[in-house]
Amino acid sequence: MTRLGAALRLVLYALAFLILVGPHRFSLSVGRGRLAGHLPVLLHRLFLRLFGVRVTVLGTPPAAGEAALVLANHVSWLDIPVLGALRPLSFVAKSEIAGWPVIGHLARLQRTVFIDRARKRHTATVNAEMSRRLAAGDAVVLFAEGTTGDGNRLLPFRTSLVGAARAAITEGGLDRVRLQPLCIAYVRRHGLPFTRAERPDIAWYGDMELAPHLATFLARGPVDALVIWGEPVAFAAGSDRKVATALAEASIRRAMQAAVTGRVPDPAEPATAPDVPPILIPTATA
């Protein structure tokens, strides 16, 4: 993508944001109606089209209105528009993001739950907020590694915030909560498979600065992302938080291993298995 092309796409995206932000804020102010959930989806889908990201989805997501705590791996800032384009949902993010220019504002509009990991007592506050969302039938995405990885391996999952599922049962009146494993992997660029050495180019982790990473993303062209919904874990009143988290982690680890080694259906081809039809979010022409 040329610099001019990238600039024009950024301007178009900014215009779309300015058009949608007013109705979105109004919807949030009057009680978070359907509009508040679906407008971010439209904006994320526009981003994917403008900047050449095609998403293929395999597996079965939670039903609309089902209480679902989505446990996902975390690779890049790009995970947010990729997952946000699928359906109305909210995220859990570190508190520092709330203060970032532009991104912090976008995160608040997405109804992100911010956690201060330096304050152990804040976990209980965040769990209470997440349990309210779950009891209301929301899907909440928790990046359970607690940070981003290089796209080739999965980091150990943290279990503390999975306590929100128990709170939703004991305090929210639910019988059970769906712990939903979700794997995201970036598998192709310009239609060619990423090698293991190339995959960290799309990942944003460690002490990488955001601006140069964005510039590299814009310059290097279209990307294919693969999202795999794993087998859900039913979390009930008597469930062990650590065991349930370990089951979800193992599911995502298997899916990631399959994605990075190319043992899943090619995102460019339709799935042949009738029980795992792909959902394609196409990109704009480069």
Steps between C-alpha positions, in 0.01 A plus 500: 500500500639840402522785749231688310274196500552449873431868570176497300383189682580655836300811407204287393517303823518821705194638319306182569597524866382861523165404343443203731639629830206732572227234464720255691547734796127574505417130501738445791348790693146364476580152618728318257244399239563277201645796311781534754599139441482497122659834405850391613456184291435713192804717571726198550377341178571821313855498640555144379375584151702817469826352621496159338426261786292195414362295786399136477302361793474130583296335772184598682484830693275560802136569420380859513403587856686204650722582798848433361842577640724471194855392584730593213867514419643844422735579213461863395300821519345361181317239710252768609358588155523135390292376795290816527384453140345163579219602736414742783737439791721678750858448610704497819817708470778636719425838656787676319309474171227730633752787494634439149412766240225391259530130590387562857195689375415223255538243777253684723248520218535121468398479869840358594548393862834635621706320763791636702717191540724680747210509747403151607176622654392641164449146372190466719359827360560388142351157569187667634463713187563202272245292692239772443574494128476121490175498697360740239584252224810679370804339343816621676844431351782434743852472360595242760876512440498850647722631218571453130717222358701452181226308318689170507438382854249533780597647836360355825147615580418701810196381692414790732251673270324174420354556845251727322325188375445380857382846607247501215359175641506580870398866470342527156260208532632301205503120498824486304731708284653392172880522506573534132851427370594712200823481299616778270789446260639702210573252225556672165620819337424571135354148490830335594542315832693673775810310598574457869765771472263744325201462732646728772493781240125529554524442875533799732668398822780578742623858481400561136384856430154525349553765230782316312304176528193664345712644219643155426153347499374761252802464272514122470155427372203266545488250787287192560392434859355171621262495798410162649222457756588197712279264695337696784558418864184510713576683824252429781486578872718202592758544222866542583624828351853375435386173343252678273764752392748219430245327275446822302875561478560148366230551235659826382847347504384218269330747267805728487731208427273395215483855364873573504583164341233530231292202611171688488292583189659759274333839568491559125291186444150414623481244778393151392370389839132597529520554877772767482395742226736796469376855544697726272546871554655599166752775447503785261698462183860600561 
